[in-house]
C-alpha cells in the first residue's frame, strides 16, 4: 500500500499543485478576503493527503469556528502546511512562511496573491513589513498562522527554540492566540526525503488565550519563554515519533 501511495503522489501531486495554484491566482481577487482561493487551497491539501495515504485525527474542541485567531503551531515537516490547511477548514487562514517558498514559480506567486505572508528574519525592514501585513490581515478577520520555531524541528523529541518575531506578531495582531500541537508529520516526511510515507497525524488545539492580559511588547521575551514552555508541555504529552 505504501508503494501505491508513493506512486500516486509522484504522478498526481505536481499536477494537482499546478492546477490549484492557477485557480488560486485567478480567483484571489474574487470575494471578501480571497475566500474562494482559500477554498481551493483546502481542497489541494485534502487531496494531497489522500494521495499520500495520510490520515489526520484532529481535536479542535477548544476553538470557536466563528472566531479569528492567531494560530501558533509547532513545525515538524513540510507536510504541516497540508495538514493545517485541511484541518483548520472553518477558518480563513494565512500562513507566515519563509520567503523562499514565495519564489517557487506559480505556487509562490499564488501564495502571495492569495495573501500569505513571506518573512525574511535576516532583514529587519522586511521582517517589520511582515508583521504589518499580518496585523492588517488580522484586522480584516483573517486568521494568521505562525510557526514560532521559524523552521522545521531537527528531531521529534522536543520543540525548537521560538523566535521573537512571532511573539511580536501575535501581540500586535490583537486576536486570541490558539496554540496548535502537530504530531506525526515528521514520520510522514522526514528531513531530506522527497516522498511521504502513509501514516497518521494528530492535531490538537489548546485553549486560546489573550496574550495582552499578561504580556506587552516590552515583555515579548517573557511571552516567548512562557509560550514555549506551555506548548512543550502539551507536545511531550502527545508526541509520537520514530527515531529510525
Residue pairs with C-beta under 8 A, 6 or more apart in sequence:
1 53
1 198
2 53
2 197
2 198
4 53
5 51
5 52
5 53
5 196
5 197
5 198
6 195
6 196
6 197
8 51
8 52
9 48
9 51
9 52
9 195
9 196
10 195
12 51
13 48
13 51
13 52
16 44
16 47
16 48
16 51
17 44
17 48
17 107
18 106
20 40
20 41
20 43
20 44
20 110
21 106
21 107
21 109
21 110
22 106
22 110
23 37
23 40
24 37
24 40
24 41
24 110
24 111
24 113
24 114
25 37
25 106
25 109
25 110
25 113
25 114
27 34
27 36
27 37
27 40
28 34
28 37
28 110
28 113
28 114
28 115
30 36
30 37
33 92
33 115
33 140
33 141
33 142
34 92
34 114
34 115
35 92
37 110
37 113
37 114
38 92
38 93
38 114
41 85
41 114
42 85
42 86
42 89
44 82
44 85
45 81
45 82
45 83
45 85
45 86
46 85
46 86
48 82
49 55
49 56
49 82
49 83
49 86
52 79
52 188
52 196
52 197
52 198
53 196
53 197
53 198
53 199
54 79
54 82
54 83
54 188
54 196
54 198
54 199
54 200
54 201
55 199
55 200
55 201
56 83
56 86
56 87
56 200
56 201
56 202
56 203
57 200
57 201
57 202
57 203
58 87
58 202
58 203
58 204
58 205
59 202
59 203
59 204
59 205
60 87
60 88
60 90
60 203
60 205
61 205
62 178
62 205
62 206
62 207
62 208
63 69
63 90
63 178
63 205
63 208
64 208
65 90
65 91
67 176
67 208
68 91
68 92
68 138
68 141
68 142
68 143
68 175
69 91
69 143
69 175
69 176
69 177
69 178
69 208
70 138
70 143
70 144
70 145
70 146
70 169
70 170
70 173
70 175
70 176
70 177
70 178
71 84
71 88
71 91
71 93
71 143
71 144
71 145
71 146
71 178
71 180
72 145
72 146
72 148
72 166
72 170
72 177
72 178
72 179
72 180
72 227
72 231
73 80
73 84
73 145
73 146
73 147
73 179
73 180
73 181
73 182
74 147
74 148
74 149
74 153
74 159
74 180
74 181
74 182
74 231
74 235
75 147
75 149
75 150
75 151
75 152
75 153
75 160
75 182
76 152
76 153
76 156
76 182
76 183
76 184
76 185
76 186
77 152
77 185
77 186
77 188
77 189
77 190
77 191
78 152
78 189
79 185
79 188
79 189
79 196
79 201
80 147
80 152
80 182
80 185
81 95
81 97
83 182
83 185
83 201
83 203
84 93
84 95
84 145
84 180
84 182
84 203
85 93
87 203
88 143
88 145
91 143
92 141
92 142
92 143
93 142
93 143
93 144
93 145
94 114
94 115
94 116
94 117
94 134
94 137
94 142
94 143
94 144
94 145
95 111
95 116
95 117
95 145
96 116
96 117
96 119
96 130
96 134
96 144
96 145
96 146
96 147
96 166
96 169
97 111
97 116
97 117
97 118
97 119
97 147
98 118
98 119
98 120
98 151
99 118
99 119
99 120
99 126
101 107
101 108
101 111
101 118
102 108
102 109
102 111
102 112
102 116
102 118
112 118
115 137
115 142
117 130
117 133
117 134
117 137
117 144
118 126
118 130
119 126
119 127
119 130
119 165
120 126
120 127
120 130
121 127
121 150
121 163
121 165
127 165
130 165
130 169
131 165
131 168
131 169
131 172
134 144
134 146
134 169
134 172
134 173
135 169
135 172
135 173
135 174
137 144
138 144
138 173
138 174
138 175
143 175
144 169
144 173
144 175
146 166
146 169
146 170
147 166
148 162
148 163
148 166
148 167
148 224
148 227
148 228
149 159
149 160
149 161
149 162
149 163
150 160
150 162
150 163
150 165
150 166
151 160
152 186
152 191
153 159
153 160
153 186
154 160
154 191
155 186
155 241
155 243
156 183
156 186
156 187
156 239
156 241
156 242
156 243
157 239
157 241
158 232
158 235
158 236
159 228
159 231
159 232
159 235
161 228
162 224
162 227
162 228
163 224
164 220
164 221
164 224
167 220
167 221
167 223
167 224
167 227
168 217
168 220
170 177
170 211
170 223
171 211
171 212
171 215
171 216
171 217
171 220
171 223
172 217
174 212
176 208
176 209
176 210
177 208
177 209
177 210
177 211
177 227
178 205
178 206
178 208
179 205
179 206
179 227
179 230
179 231
179 234
180 203
180 204
180 205
180 206
181 203
181 204
181 205
181 206
181 231
181 234
181 235
181 238
182 201
182 202
182 203
183 201
183 202
183 204
183 235
183 238
183 239
183 240
183 241
184 199
184 200
184 201
184 202
184 240
184 241
185 201
186 241
187 197
187 199
187 240
187 241
187 242
188 196
188 197
188 198
188 199
188 201
189 195
189 196
189 197
202 238
202 240
204 234
204 238
206 230
206 231
206 234
211 223
211 227
214 223
214 226
215 222
215 223
215 226
